[in-house]
């Protein structure tokens, strides 16, 4: 047997194994040393503290302002229509002639209608005539004489079919109540002939004037 060769091959075999083991140990040392240095460096680095702000959600959108209220103009105030006072026309008193007075010195005459041409168409209405002029003279009121009241009175009177005065109306006053009244009282004493139509007496209307004046 060749022990020398066996020893040489054995030595080479174990030498190779040792080399391999040594390389593993070096690699492991290098790895461990590097990791240790990295850990030391990591520990030496300052620790940075960051404050993470909480992310707030965006605020909700603002609601649109309500529309302004509609301003409607108030209704116009009620204004009552102005009161119109309607003055009824002044009716002249119609006085039935009942009283009598003493005769005076003035003349009473019916107003004469203007001369007319020959009538054309329907005939004119009947006209009554005064029968007794002396009975129609009124007495001058004493108070009017003292106050020197004068004036012209125009009367309208209705004569019935029997010749009696039905009513008397003052168409134009003398301006003095006493003179107007005295004229009516004097007229109430007159006697009339009624008007006629178709041969029959009918009611008719006449006007007359009385001029009150003082003797100079």
Wavefront OBJ file of the C-alpha trace (Angstrom):
o trace
v 0.000 0.000 0.000
v 1.162 3.500 -0.730
v 0.549 5.438 2.497
v 2.418 8.505 1.311
v 0.063 9.129 -1.507
v -2.877 8.578 0.755
v -1.577 11.103 3.241
v -1.052 13.671 0.515
v -4.593 13.266 -0.848
v -6.053 13.345 2.626
v -4.174 16.511 3.461
v -5.357 18.150 0.273
v -8.904 17.086 0.943
v -8.964 18.506 4.438
v -7.105 21.574 3.350
v -9.759 22.293 0.752
v -12.441 21.780 3.354
v -10.688 24.141 5.734
v -10.389 26.752 3.078
v -14.084 26.419 2.340
v -14.952 26.650 6.017
v -12.708 29.664 6.394
v -14.360 31.376 3.475
v -17.760 30.737 5.035
v -16.556 32.147 8.333
v -15.208 35.269 6.598
v -18.399 35.738 4.665
v -20.473 35.282 7.803
v -18.233 37.734 9.679
v -18.487 40.230 6.907
v -22.220 39.887 6.808
v -22.580 40.158 10.568
v -20.180 43.111 10.764
v -22.010 44.963 7.962
v -25.366 44.433 9.558
v -24.032 45.595 12.893
v -22.628 48.755 11.355
v -25.882 49.401 9.550
v -27.836 48.957 12.787
v -25.455 51.323 14.629
v -25.800 53.895 11.848
v -29.545 53.536 11.933
v -29.534 54.082 15.715
v -27.229 57.107 15.414
v -29.498 58.837 12.897
v -31.784 61.432 14.570
v -35.367 60.442 14.825
v -37.493 62.820 12.767
v -40.942 63.509 14.139
v -43.516 64.643 11.630
v -46.865 65.980 12.677
v -49.419 64.832 10.211
v -52.218 67.299 10.088
v -55.644 65.851 10.035
v -57.150 66.357 6.664
v -60.426 68.128 7.265
v -63.203 67.501 4.812
v -64.148 70.535 2.752
v -66.978 72.562 4.302
v -70.392 71.958 2.772
v -71.398 74.513 0.160
v -73.302 77.453 1.588
v -77.006 77.329 0.933
v -78.135 80.107 -1.412
v -79.836 82.996 0.433
v -83.623 82.866 0.345
v -85.200 85.051 -2.316
v -86.326 88.449 -1.026
v -90.026 88.586 -0.193
v -92.200 89.996 -2.904
v -93.276 93.467 -1.915
v -96.776 94.063 -3.098
v -98.084 97.587 -3.046
v -100.864 98.031 -0.461
v -104.304 98.690 -1.928
v -105.149 102.367 -2.166
v -107.131 103.645 0.796
v -110.817 103.818 0.278
v -111.851 107.376 -0.328
v -115.588 107.825 -0.134
v -116.997 109.910 -2.926
v -117.747 113.475 -1.902
v -121.254 114.046 -0.805
v -123.131 116.255 -3.145
v -125.878 118.143 -1.490
v -128.578 118.681 -4.037
v -130.659 121.616 -3.059
v -134.186 121.126 -4.316
v -135.553 124.051 -6.217
v -137.339 126.516 -4.007
v -140.990 126.134 -4.600
v -142.995 129.211 -4.304
v -145.767 129.018 -1.836
v -149.185 128.477 -3.315
v -151.591 130.306 -1.118
v -155.293 129.788 -1.301
v -156.977 133.175 -1.088
v -159.229 133.235 1.980
v -158.708 136.599 3.778
v -159.874 140.069 2.787
v -158.476 143.593 3.153
v -159.833 147.126 2.837
v -159.442 148.805 -0.555
v -156.480 151.116 -1.206
v -155.592 153.731 -3.801
v -153.454 151.625 -6.147
v -154.701 150.067 -9.341
v -154.587 146.347 -9.956
v -154.402 145.220 -13.552
v -153.776 141.918 -15.277
v -150.712 141.843 -17.476
v -151.667 142.212 -21.112
v -150.303 139.580 -23.448
v -148.506 140.917 -26.538
v -150.510 141.283 -29.715
v -150.406 138.125 -31.752
v -151.017 137.439 -35.387
v -153.853 135.264 -36.523
v -153.475 131.896 -34.771
v -152.159 129.092 -36.852
v -152.893 125.580 -35.697
v -154.797 124.784 -32.473
v -156.737 127.650 -30.878
v -155.281 129.525 -27.889
v -156.309 128.331 -24.420
v -159.196 130.181 -22.741
v -158.394 133.278 -20.717
v -160.386 134.392 -17.717
v -161.244 138.034 -17.171
v -161.440 140.096 -13.968
v -165.040 141.208 -13.326
v -164.616 143.595 -10.366
v -161.419 145.667 -10.244
v -162.397 147.658 -7.195
v -162.518 144.543 -5.036
v -158.866 143.716 -5.970
v -157.204 146.796 -4.506
v -155.063 145.738 -1.497
v -154.299 148.050 1.396
v -150.737 149.334 1.755
v -149.272 147.678 4.880
v -148.635 150.275 7.586
v -145.261 148.760 8.518
v -144.205 148.894 4.851
v -145.281 152.547 4.620
v -143.222 153.471 7.686
v -140.252 151.560 6.294
v -140.845 153.141 2.851
v -140.934 149.741 1.151
v -141.809 149.742 -2.554
v -141.669 147.207 -5.367
v -143.411 145.376 -8.184
v -145.129 142.028 -7.478
v -145.923 139.547 -10.278
v -148.513 136.889 -9.466
v -149.862 133.859 -11.274
v -153.269 132.561 -10.306
v -155.507 129.709 -11.385
v -159.219 130.422 -11.854
v -161.683 127.578 -11.657
v -164.633 126.975 -13.930
v -166.843 128.614 -11.294
v -164.836 131.877 -11.383
v -163.205 131.291 -7.985
v -159.427 131.498 -7.416
v -157.994 128.032 -6.966
v -154.371 128.963 -6.161
v -151.944 131.911 -6.249
v -148.180 131.839 -6.902
v -145.652 134.684 -6.590
v -143.689 134.678 -9.861
v -141.574 137.706 -8.906
v -141.343 139.138 -5.406
v -141.236 142.797 -4.593
v -138.399 142.073 -2.223
v -140.591 142.593 0.838
v -142.664 139.861 2.434
v -145.371 142.225 3.701
v -145.976 143.666 0.233
v -146.177 140.202 -1.370
v -148.655 139.011 1.250
v -150.808 142.124 0.894
v -150.958 141.591 -2.865
v -152.163 138.006 -2.433
v -154.788 139.058 0.101
v -156.088 141.715 -2.258
v -156.236 139.312 -5.174
v -158.304 136.864 -3.144
v -161.190 139.421 -3.137
v -161.373 139.582 -6.929
v -164.313 138.088 -8.801
v -163.518 136.479 -12.147
v -165.413 135.342 -15.152
v -164.237 131.828 -16.046
v -162.768 131.035 -19.407
v -164.806 129.107 -21.936
v -163.956 126.370 -24.347
v -166.442 124.869 -26.758
v -169.118 126.907 -24.996
v -168.336 125.454 -21.551
v -166.563 127.158 -18.635
v -163.092 125.717 -17.985
v -160.218 126.306 -15.602
v -157.654 128.879 -16.788
v -154.413 130.559 -15.664
v -153.596 134.289 -15.576
v -150.770 136.559 -14.437
v -151.116 139.998 -12.881
v -148.808 142.702 -11.517
v -149.177 145.132 -8.636
v -146.833 148.085 -8.281
v -146.357 149.302 -4.718
v -145.201 152.930 -4.534
v -145.533 155.744 -2.046
v -147.212 159.040 -2.974
v -144.737 161.871 -3.228
l 1 2 3 4 5 6 7 8 9 10 11 12 13 14 15 16 17 18 19 20 21 22 23 24 25 26 27 28 29 30 31 32 33 34 35 36 37 38 39 40 41 42 43 44 45 46 47 48 49 50 51 52 53 54 55 56 57 58 59 60 61 62 63 64 65 66 67 68 69 70 71 72 73 74 75 76 77 78 79 80 81 82 83 84 85 86 87 88 89 90 91 92 93 94 95 96 97 98 99 100 101 102 103 104 105 106 107 108 109 110 111 112 113 114 115 116 117 118 119 120 121 122 123 124 125 126 127 128 129 130 131 132 133 134 135 136 137 138 139 140 141 142 143 144 145 146 147 148 149 150 151 152 153 154 155 156 157 158 159 160 161 162 163 164 165 166 167 168 169 170 171 172 173 174 175 176 177 178 179 180 181 182 183 184 185 186 187 188 189 190 191 192 193 194 195 196 197 198 199 200 201 202 203 204 205 206 207 208 209 210 211 212 213 214 215 216
